[in-house]
Amino acid sequence: MEQRLGSIRTSEGVDVAYATAGGGRSLLFVGGWLSHLELSWALPAERQLLESLAHGRTLLRYDRPGCGLSDRSVSEPSVETELKVVSAVLAAAGVERTDVVASSLGVPLMIEWSARHPEAVDRLVLYGGWARGGDIGTPDVRDHVVGLVAGHWGLGADVLTDIFAPDASAGTRAALSTYQQEASSPRIAAALLRLCYEVDVTSSLGRVRAPTLVVHRDQDRAAPLEQARLIAAEIPGARLEVLPGRSHIPYVGDTAPLIGVIREFLGLPPLRGPRPPTLTARQREVAALVAEGLTNREIGERLGIDERSAEGHLERIRLRLGVRSRAQVAAWWVATSS
């Protein structure tokens, strides 16, 4: 499956990148605090989740301002800014009504958006989220984590990976830590983390009209289960599904039950397990050298081949993995080689 990239400019003059994949009725996916459309598509675990959602739907995603392929030079994020971006992306994609899957920070944002735009949402899935950010940890812990991200982004990314994805493989953990640092600057990452803690949409829960599924892992280390219970209790007719697990990130841990319950709620048939792409021995050598940051000429010199042959190997790797850039190849290698 391939993803198709596009971009829009908001009324405030901010360029926002978005991507579509699959085919069928629209499904908007609004993820957690940071994103990078290209690197997420290269991370095998995340891509498996995204492709599982895109089978039978046209999956629509975007990088929020300050993240990924979108404008990096932006001011402090806010709920109002985020909601304007959602509306702008849907308009650019020609979508008037859509199913929605939201996770983490995307949950309170899409609760608020759905409450304001009931005519635009068919079904709403809320995974691993909260309605009141002030209930996530103590003030001291929240201040410590934000300060760590702002002042020591590399260490902060490692700490957050431990919190968000304790069940991830060594390769996925390494790729996630790098992914977070590539996705945004320390300033924006800290600002978005503060937004996670400051957002409060409890007053909007009763105004959500779309059929709603609330899904949460029982030992989620980043978002307390009590918040899922609050959301499900206050949204009229909402259904709560509690799954076993402790990883906050949806594509880490036992993902099959999560994917299954989401697809069932959206009226989609079950999926057979996907086959991950494979590379030849030579292609794996080239991918490893790409991850080291070598140019095609340097790869050729290292392997005893000419530069054009190295370029050909890299192009075939891109085709097999369904990615576009060297950074995506490097991300795939890091995630799968440990």
N, C-alpha and C positions, 0 to 999 in steps of 0.2 A: 504494500500500500504506500502510495506517495502522498506527501502533503504539499499543498499549494500556498505560497506566500503572497500576501498583499499588504498594503499600507494605506492609512488615511491620515489626514491632518484635521485635528479637532478645531472647534471654533476659537480655542485659545492659542492656536498655532503650534500644537504639539503633534509630532508624527508618532503614530501608533501602528505597530506591526501586528498582523493577524494571520492565521493559517487555517485552511480547511483540509479535510481528508475524508475519504469515504463517499457515500452517496445515499440519498434518501431525504427524509424530513430532517429539519435542522435540530442539532443538539449543541447547545452552548455549554462549554466547560470553563469554569472559573476556578482556578487553582489557588494555591497558598500564597505566601507573602512574596516569593521571588519566582521568576520564570525566565526561560530562554527558549524560544520556539525551536531553534536549530539544535541546541545541545540536548534538550529534552527528547527530541526525536531520535537522537543518536544513543541515548542511554537505554540499553535493552529492556530493563525492568519497566521504565516509564513508558516506553514505546509500546510494550505489550499491553499495558492498560489502555493507552490511547487508541490503539488499533481495535481492542476489544469493544470500546465504546463506539468506534466509527463503523463497525460492521452493521449495516442496516440504517445508518444515520449519516448525515453530513456533519461531521464534528467541526465545530468552530471554536478556536482558541485565540488568545491575544496576549501580548506582553504589555503589562501595565506601564505607564510612563515611569522612566527611571530604570527599567529592566530590559534585559535581552536585546532585541533588535529595535525596540522603541527608543524615542528620544531619551538620552541620559541627562541632559541639562534641564532639569525640571525643579520646581519648588517642592515644598513639603507636601506629601500626599494627604488626602482627606477623603472622607466618605463621599462627599459631593463630587469631587473630581473623579473618583472611581466610577460612580454611577453615570456620569456624563460620558465616560469612555465606553462603558457597556452599551449605552444607547447609540453612540456613534459607530461602534463596530458592527452592531446589528444592522444599522441603516446602510452602511457601506456594503455589507454582504447581502443586502436585499431581503433581510429576514424580518417579518412582521410579528410572527408568533413562533415560539420555540419551546422544546423541552430544555431543562437546565440541570446540569450536574455541577455542584459546587463542593469544594473541600477547603478545610482550614479557614484562612481569612476570607476566602470566597463565600463561606456560609453566611456570616452576618451581612456581607455586602449584597448577596442575592436575596436574602430575606427582605432587606430594605427595598431593593429594586422591585421584587415581586409584589410587595405591598403597595408600591407606588404605581406599578404597571400591571395590574391583574389581567388586563386584556391581552398581554403579550406572552404569558407563560401557560403552557399546556400542563406539564408535570414538572415537579421540583424534587430533586434529590440533594440532600444535605449530608455530607460525610465529614466526620471528624471536626466539627465546628463548635461554635459558641455563639451566644447572643449577647453576653455581657463580658467584655474582655477583662474587666477588673477582677473577675473571679478566677482568672488563670494565674495561679501562684500568688505568693505574697508580694507586697510592694518592694521589699528588699531584693528578692530574687529577680523580679522584673527589672529593677534598676541595674542590677549587676549584669544581667544578660545584655541589655541594651548598651551599657557602657563597654562591655567586652566586644560587641560587634563594632561599635563606633571606633574604639581605640586599638583593637587587635583583631582585624577582620579574619585573618587566617586562623587564629586560635578560636575566635568566635564561631566560624564555620564548622570547625571540628567539634566543638561542644554541642552546637545545634544538631549536627548529624547524629551524635550520640543520643540526643533526646528524641529526635524525630524518627530515627530509623535504627533502633537497637538490633533488629533482626536482619539487617542487610548483610550481604556477603562483604568480604574485605574489599573486593574490587568495586562494588557499588558504593560502599562507604567512601572510598578514596575519590571516586568519580563525583559523588554528591558534594563533598567538601570543595573540590575544585569548581564544580558547577555553580555553587552558590556564589563563590568569589567572582566568577566570570559573569554571572547574571546581573550584578549590580555593584555600585560603589559602596564603601562603608557608610557613607552619609545617608544614602537612600535606604540601604538595608536597615540601619538603625531606626530611621524614620518610619518605615513600614512596620517594623517590630513594635514601635510605640503605638502605631495605629491599631495593631492587633490587641494591645492591652487597653486602649482607650475607647474602642468602639462599643456602643451599647444600643442594640436594636430591640430591646425587650418590648418597648411600647408599640412596635410594628408587627409583632408576631400574630396578634389577633386579626390583622388586616390581610394576611396572606390567604388567597382564595384558591390557589392551584392545589390539586391533589399532591400531597407531600410525603416523601419517604425520608426519614431521619435514620442514618446508619452510623454506628459508632463501635469502635473496638473497646472491649471492657477494661483493658489495662492501658489505654492510650496515655503516654507519658507527657503529652503536650497540652491536651484538651481534656478536662475532666468529664466523665460520663454524666455527671449531674447536669451539665449544660445541655447535653443531648436530650435528657429527660425533660428539662425545662422547655426546650424548643418544641418537642413533640406534644407536650401537654398544652401549650398555648396556641399552636397553629391548629385551627379547626380541622378535625378529621385526620390529622397526621398519623402516620404509622411509624413506630420505632422498631428497628432491628438492631440488636446488640450482638456483635460477632466476637469471637475470641481473638486476642492479639494485643500487642503493646506498641506496635509501630504506628506513628501518627500519619506518615506518608502513605497514601493509598496503594502504591505499587510495591511496597515492601511488606514482607511477611506472607501469610497465606492469602493470596489475592483472589483465588477462585471463588470462594463464597461471596466476597464483595462484588466481584463482577457479575456473578450469577444473580444476586438479589437486585442489583441495579437494572440489569437487562430484563429481568422478569417484570419489574415495576414499570419499565418503559414499554412493555409489550413486545420485546424482542426475543427471538428464540435463543436457546443455549448455544454456546460455542464449543467446538472441539479445540483442544489445545493447539496453539500455533507452533510452527517449527521455526526455531531461530535461524537466522542466516549464518552460513559457514564460509570460511575462507580457506584457500589452499595454504600449504606450508609457506610458500614464497610470499603470498599475499599477507600472511600473518607477520612475516619478517618485515615487510614494508610498513605495515600498520604500526608495528612497534617502533620503528625508526621515525615515523611521522609523529608518534606520541612523544618522542625525544626532542622534537622540534627541528629535525633535519630537513633541508631542502631536497628537491628531486636530485640535484647534482650530487649532494652529499650522500644521499641514499645510494645512488649509483656507484659512487666511489667505495662506500662501505661494503656493498654486495658484489662488486666487480662487474657491474653492468653499466651500459651507457645511460645518460640522463633521460633519453627518450623512452627507454624500456622501463625505467622507474616511473615515469609519468604514466605509461600505459598500465602498469600494475596498479597505480593509485586510482586511475579512472575505473578499472574493473572492480576495485574494492568499493568505490562509491556506488557503483551500480548494484553490487551484491547487497550492500547494506541499506541502499535506498536513501543515501545522504548526499549533501552537496559540497561540504567544506572539509578542509584538513582538520579543523577543530572538532568536527563531528566524528571523524575517523579516530582522532586521538581520544575523545571521550568514550567511544565504543571500546577501544583497546584497553583503557584503564579499567573500565567496568567489567570486562570479561577475562582479563588475564590473571586475576588473583583468585 
